Amino acid sequence: MKSFISRGKKPICKWGTLPDNIFFEGSVPDGYSLCIVPSGEYIVLDVDRHGDENGFDHIPDDILLELEKTFNYSTKNNGVHYWLKSKNNVNMVNKNSGFSMDLRCHWKGYVVWYHKGDVRDYLDEINYTSDRLNAWLEELFKRAGKKKLNKKQKNEH
């Protein structure tokens, strides 16, 4: 894991070249944001709400209950960043699902840290995924395209 600052969502450094375990220290200046790159077993599910698109419409009830028990915080547009640990994330891809949800993992993406404080102070509040949640994430982030899940498909995942 590592962190850096951005102006808006545009990094002010070549964040991919930063070594792991390098963290921005101090107060984030006005007009800038703190960004976190999850790595190792840490993953972030970014669920968005944009206009008519609502990622929460695609999350089965049992999955949402599990997500609400792990460390999370609201984003600028009424979405949520769910922080998880997964021992089985090798098959997950850092990408947009096409269902108003993004996954960030494997040092290849970052999220804006909308929470107060240092991410390292919250690591013990991040839960491991259940087998069910892990399988749902793997299926969701292997999926291509932007088709809608119907109610039956939603509950199968």
C-alpha positions in Angstrom: 0.0 0.0 0.0 1.1 3.6 -0.6 -0.3 7.1 -0.8 0.2 10.3 -2.6 -1.7 13.5 -3.2 -3.6 14.6 -6.3 -5.2 17.8 -7.5 -8.8 16.7 -8.0 -8.3 13.2 -9.2 -5.1 13.9 -11.2 -1.9 12.7 -9.4 0.8 15.3 -9.0 3.5 12.6 -9.2 4.2 9.4 -11.1 2.5 7.3 -8.5 3.3 4.0 -10.2 7.0 4.5 -9.6 6.6 5.0 -5.8 7.8 2.1 -3.8 5.3 0.2 -1.6 4.9 1.4 2.0 5.6 5.1 1.1 2.9 7.3 2.6 2.2 11.0 2.3 2.8 12.6 5.7 1.2 15.7 7.1 -1.8 17.7 6.2 -3.2 17.6 2.7 -3.2 21.1 1.3 -6.5 22.8 0.3 -7.5 21.9 -3.2 -5.7 18.5 -3.1 -6.8 15.0 -2.2 -5.0 12.1 -0.6 -5.0 8.9 -2.7 -4.3 5.4 -1.6 -3.1 2.5 -3.7 -4.3 -0.8 -2.2 -1.9 -3.7 -2.5 -1.3 -7.3 -1.3 -4.5 -8.7 0.2 -6.1 -5.2 0.4 -8.8 -4.4 -2.2 -11.3 -1.6 -2.5 -14.8 -1.9 -3.9 -15.9 1.6 -5.1 -19.7 1.7 -5.5 -20.9 4.7 -7.4 -24.1 6.6 -7.8 -24.2 8.8 -10.9 -27.5 10.1 -12.2 -29.7 7.1 -13.1 -26.8 4.7 -12.5 -26.6 3.2 -9.0 -24.1 0.5 -8.2 -26.1 -0.5 -5.1 -28.9 -1.8 -7.4 -26.5 -4.6 -8.5 -25.4 -5.8 -5.0 -27.2 -8.8 -3.6 -28.7 -8.2 -0.1 -26.4 -10.7 1.7 -23.3 -9.2 0.0 -24.3 -5.7 1.0 -24.8 -6.8 4.6 -21.2 -8.2 4.6 -19.9 -5.1 3.0 -21.5 -2.8 5.6 -19.5 -4.7 8.3 -16.1 -3.8 7.0 -14.3 -0.4 7.0 -16.0 1.9 4.6 -16.7 5.6 4.0 -18.9 7.8 1.8 -17.5 9.3 -1.4 -18.2 12.7 -2.8 -21.1 11.6 -5.0 -23.0 9.5 -2.4 -21.1 6.3 -3.2 -19.1 4.2 -0.8 -15.5 2.8 -0.7 -15.6 -0.6 0.9 -12.2 -1.7 2.1 -11.6 -5.5 2.2 -8.9 -8.1 2.6 -8.9 -11.1 0.4 -6.5 -14.0 0.5 -7.9 -15.1 -2.8 -7.8 -12.0 -5.0 -5.4 -13.3 -7.7 -8.2 -13.7 -10.2 -9.7 -10.2 -9.6 -9.0 -7.5 -12.1 -8.5 -3.8 -11.3 -11.3 -2.4 -13.5 -14.8 -1.0 -13.8 -17.5 -3.6 -13.7 -19.9 -1.8 -16.1 -22.4 -1.8 -13.2 -21.3 1.5 -11.5 -18.7 -0.4 -9.4 -14.9 -0.4 -9.6 -12.4 -2.6 -8.0 -8.9 -1.4 -7.0 -6.3 -3.9 -6.2 -2.8 -5.2 -7.1 -1.0 -1.8 -7.0 -2.7 -0.9 -10.3 -5.2 1.6 -9.2 -6.0 4.1 -6.5 -8.9 5.6 -4.6 -9.3 9.0 -3.2 -9.2 8.8 0.6 -12.3 10.7 1.7 -12.0 9.6 5.3 -10.2 11.6 8.0 -6.9 10.3 9.4 -4.2 8.0 8.2 -5.2 4.8 6.4 -2.8 2.8 8.5 -4.8 3.6 11.6 -7.8 1.8 10.1 -6.2 -1.4 8.8 -7.5 -3.5 11.8 -11.1 -2.5 10.9 -10.8 -4.1 7.4 -12.5 -7.5 7.2 -11.6 -10.5 5.2 -14.0 -11.5 2.5 -16.2 -14.5 2.9 -16.0 -17.2 0.2 -19.4 -16.0 -1.1 -18.2 -12.4 -1.3 -14.9 -13.4 -2.9 -16.7 -15.5 -5.5 -19.1 -12.6 -6.3 -16.3 -10.1 -6.7 -14.3 -12.5 -8.9 -17.3 -13.0 -11.2 -18.2 -9.3 -11.3 -14.7 -8.2 -12.2 -14.2 -10.8 -14.9 -17.4 -9.6 -16.6 -17.1 -7.6 -19.8 -19.7 -5.2 -21.2 -22.4 -3.1 -19.6 -25.5 -5.3 -19.6 -27.9 -5.1 -16.7 -28.2 -7.9 -14.2 -31.8 -9.0 -13.8 -33.1 -9.8 -10.3 -32.5 -13.5 -10.7 -28.9 -13.0 -11.9 -28.3 -10.5 -9.1 -29.2 -13.0 -6.5 -27.1 -15.8 -8.1 -23.9 -13.7 -7.7 
